[in-house]
Amino acid sequence: MDEQREATADDATPTSGSTCVVSESSVDEVAIVAASGVIDMLTAPQLEEALRAALDKKPASLVVDLTEVEFLASAGMGVLVAAHEEAGEITRLCVVAEGPATSRPLKLVGIADIVPLFATLEEAIASLRG
Amino acid sequence: MIDTMQSANVANAERFERVGISATAQTASQTRDEFAAWLRQFFALDPIRTSDLVLAINEALANCAEFAYLERPGTGTMDVLAWHDAAESTITVLVSDRGSWRPPVVPTIRTRGRGIPLMEALSDRASIEPSDHGTRVRLEWTDVARAVLGTQSAH
């Protein structure tokens, strides 16, 4: 089943559909995986794949930047927790998120207690350097 | 395609209804977006509450899509019924399926199973009622006012 695309091909409502774009970059040795759009059970595998690829390179630190994410479901939160566990002692992993759709639910279910959470990318990078 | 029309597809100031929709991730995603549009159109909710309602409904739908019909071949269906009680200023949402969420309903591995804690944290009242016929999630929010005509937030 091609779950990640054509999710709502037969629906005319422009607000419908889960699209998520994940990109990789790095700033001063800090690997960054940035996602935008919707992270739900349809699109969480995209984030999972990108995080796995980034962790495979064993960077000293990895920031998961969710600044541009407009919807984050538990499927995406599970991916964050799994990546944090996979990062282990090798990679310092943290998450950037701010707002009712992202940082709020991460705090509500206690993920912010497991995975370090920052409001901005600058704060995250400063913390990883410190 | 006429044969894809749902048996019930209601969204007005009183209720939002989807009956017999397929219990899949795609339908869960689409229904979540339609529910969000219904909230924005008819109710005066701040961004936090809107976000809370939409995520809670998503988790109920996602649980149906992921767990309800694991032990049966093919895809089952789910129903969503949401209504606003103007006198009580509440929104109640029922998400039902005719399958069973395999026990334990909450997987113990740390990376999964946050749907139910989320629903509980995001709503003012949440209950999950398993029965012989399926599972029903009931979510309730209080102090929800209807949007004043003409002032509802732009989409």
Contacts between the chains, C-beta under 8 A, distances in Angstrom:
chain1	res1	chain2	res2	distance
A	3	B	25	6.0
A	3	B	26	7.0
A	7	B	25	7.9
A	7	B	26	4.7
A	7	B	29	5.8
A	7	B	30	7.2
A	8	B	26	6.9
A	8	B	29	7.2
A	8	B	30	5.1
A	10	B	1	7.4
A	10	B	4	6.8
A	11	B	30	5.9
A	13	B	30	7.9
A	13	B	33	6.9
A	13	B	34	6.9
A	13	B	37	7.2
A	15	B	33	5.0
A	15	B	36	7.1
A	15	B	37	5.7
A	15	B	155	7.6
A	16	B	29	7.6
A	16	B	30	5.0
A	16	B	33	4.5
A	16	B	34	7.0
A	17	B	29	6.8
A	17	B	30	7.1
A	17	B	33	7.1
A	18	B	29	4.6
A	38	B	29	7.6
A	40	B	25	7.5
A	40	B	28	7.6
A	40	B	29	5.8
A	40	B	32	7.6
A	40	B	58	6.5
A	40	B	62	7.2
A	41	B	25	4.7
A	41	B	28	7.0
A	41	B	29	7.8
A	41	B	62	5.2
A	41	B	65	7.0
A	41	B	66	6.8
A	42	B	25	4.9
A	42	B	26	6.7
A	42	B	29	5.5
A	71	B	54	7.3
A	71	B	55	7.4
A	71	B	58	7.7
A	72	B	55	7.8
A	73	B	55	6.6
A	73	B	58	5.2
A	73	B	59	6.8
A	73	B	62	6.4
A	74	B	59	5.8
A	74	B	62	7.1
A	74	B	112	8.0
A	74	B	113	8.0
A	74	B	114	4.1
A	74	B	115	4.8
A	74	B	118	5.6
A	75	B	62	6.7
A	77	B	114	5.6
A	78	B	111	4.2
A	78	B	112	5.2
A	78	B	114	6.7
A	79	B	111	7.5
A	81	B	110	5.7
A	81	B	111	4.8
A	82	B	111	4.2
A	85	B	110	7.4
A	85	B	111	7.4
A	100	B	47	5.1
A	100	B	48	4.3
A	100	B	50	7.7
A	100	B	51	3.9
A	100	B	52	7.4
A	101	B	51	4.7
A	101	B	55	7.3
A	104	B	48	6.7
A	104	B	51	6.9
A	104	B	52	7.8
A	105	B	55	5.9
A	105	B	118	6.2
A	105	B	121	7.8
A	105	B	122	7.2
A	108	B	118	6.9
A	108	B	121	4.2
A	108	B	122	6.9
A	109	B	114	5.0
A	109	B	117	5.1
A	109	B	118	5.6
A	109	B	121	6.3
A	111	B	114	7.8
A	114	B	110	8.0
